[in-house]
């Protein structure tokens, strides 16, 4: 694999091999990476509720957003508003940009910016953006600055993407095949989290790893 330089990234954008919405600006272009900006949408996990039994702790899960949506408060900020990240608070954030990986020979890796980490914001991420991915990016944010409140603004550059060229191109079907089924997060426009495949997860929960390997071996 080879890492794309600034000129190669610009060329890929001009040919629509890479598409960013909204379009990138000059502040975001680095010698061999692209900085991404913080979006307007945040999800805050709820850790308790009140029901007929009393005040009860919620076992918060971010594995399946559709099944556990009641466990999150969704905040949609407006231009000019900010978000105070409370001490030790954990939230889910999104990128401002929607990204389209249209070239069959490109993938990317997502990293936090060092300036973000130095503020005490732990993005806890280094993730792969697959060939063919289309959607906004989703990442966790945690305030690890002691008892300080950290104020963030939509539009801040918080993470960066490095693009890599594959040794061979993938067809759309090949790019969409993750394990045994299609990708979980392609065309993501809002925070969404899904469990691993049911048959895989059930075998793991029941301690049947050997059976999983035997049943689904290459």
N, C-alpha and C positions, 0 to 999 in steps of 0.2 A: 504494500500500500504506500501511497505518497500523499502528503498533506498539501492541500491547495493553498497557494499564495493569494495575496490580495488581488492581483491582476487576474488570476484564474477564477477567483470567486466572482469578480465583476463580470468576466466573460460568461460564466455560467448563468448569472442573473440576466444578462442581455439575451441569452439564447433560451431563456425560460427553463433551463435545466434546474435552476433554483428560483423559487418565487417567495417573496416576503410581502405580507400584507399587514400593516402598512409598509410602504417601501422603506428601505434602510436609508440612513443619513450618514454623512461623513464621519460623525463622532463614533459610529458603530464599527467602522472598518479598521481592522488591525492588520499587521503585516501578514499573518497567516491564520486569522480567526475573525469571527463576527460577534460583537457584543449584542445581547438581546435585552430588551427593556421590560420592566415589570408591567403587568397588565392591571386592569381595574377590578378584577374579580378575585375574591378571597373566600375560602371556606374555613370556618373555625369549629373544631370538634367540640361537642358537648360531652361532659363527663358525668352529668347527673340529670335526673328527671324526678318529678313527683307523680305518683300514681296512688291507687287505692291502698297500697302496702306502705306508703310513706315516701320519704326522699331516698331514692335508690340510685346507686352508681350505675353508669352505663359503661359497658365494655366496648369502648370505641374501636371500630374497625374501619380502615380506609381501603380494605381489599375490594369491596363491591359497593360503589357509591349508590347505584340504583336501589340496592336492597337495604341500605342503611342511611338513606338521605335524611331521615329524621334526626340523626346523630350529628348533623352539621348545621350551623348557621351560615347562610350565604350572604356575603356583602358585595354589592356592586357599587363601587365609588363613581363619582362624577368628576370631570376635569376640574382641577383646582383643589380637590380634596386629598387628604393624606390618610395613612393607616398607621396607628400606634401599635407596635409590636410589644406586648407586655413582657415583663421579666419571665424567662423560662417558657414563654408561650410558644406553642407549636401551631402553625396554620398551613394551609395549602394555598399556593399562589399559582398564577398562570403567566405565561409570556404575553406581552402586548402583541407580538408578531404571530401571525399564522404563517407556517412554513410549508412549502411543497417541495418534496424531494423527487423531482420528475425524471432525473437521469438514472438509467439502469445501472450505472457504474459508480454512483456516489452514495456514501453513508456519512454519518457525522457523530461526534462525541460531544456531550454537553458537560461543561465544567462551571463551577462558581468562579466569579472574578475574585482575585486576591483582595481587592479593595473592599468587597462585600464581607469577606471573612474577617478582615481587620477591624471592621465595625462591631464585630461580635455577633453577626448574623450567620448562622450555620445553615447552608442550603442542603447539606448532606446529599450531594448528588455528584455523580459522574455517570451519565447514562448514554446509551446508544440511541441514535435517531436512525431508523432503518431506511434503506432504499425504498422509495415509494411512499414514505410517510406524508400525510397531509393533515395539518391541524395545528392548534396552539400547543405549546409545551406546558407541562404540569410539574411543579416541583415543591418540596416542603421547605418551610422557613421556620427557624427556631431562634429565639433571642437567648444568646448565651453570654450576655454582657453583665452578668451579676444582677444587681437590683435596678439597673437602668432601663428606662423605656426608650426603645429605638423607633424613631419616626421614619417611615419610608413613603415615597411618593410614586404613584404610577408614572411610568416613563423613565425611572432610574435604570441605568444599565447595571444589571445584577449578575448576569451569567454570560458565558461565551460558548461559541460553537466552533469546533474545528472540523473541517470537511476533509474526507479522505476518499481517494479514488481506488476502487476495487481493481484487482488484477484481471477480472472478467466481468462483463455486464450480466445482470439478472433480468429475466423476463418479469413482467408484472405478476404472473402466477408464482414464480419462484420467490420474488421479493415479499409476497403476501403470505407465504407459508412459514409459519412459526411453530416449530415442533411438528404437530400433526394437523393443526387447523390454521385458520387465517388469523392475521394480526388482531390484537385486542383494541388498539388505540388509534388506528388510522381514521382520519376524518374527525378527529376530536376537536370540538370547538368550546368545550367547557369541562371543568374538572370531572373526571369519571374514572372509577377504579373497578377492576374486575378481577375475580378470583382466577387462579390457574384452572386448567381444564378439570371438570368434575371427576372423570375417571382417574386421572392422575392424583388429584387431591385426596380422594377417598381412600386410595391404596396407601398413601403416605400417612394419613390420619390413623389408619388401622395397623400401621407398622409393617406393611407388606411391600417393602422396597424391593426385595428379591423377586417377588411376583411381578411387580411393575417392570423390572428389567427383563424378566423372561417373556412377559406378554408383549412388551413394546420394543424389544431389541431391534437394532438396525438390521 
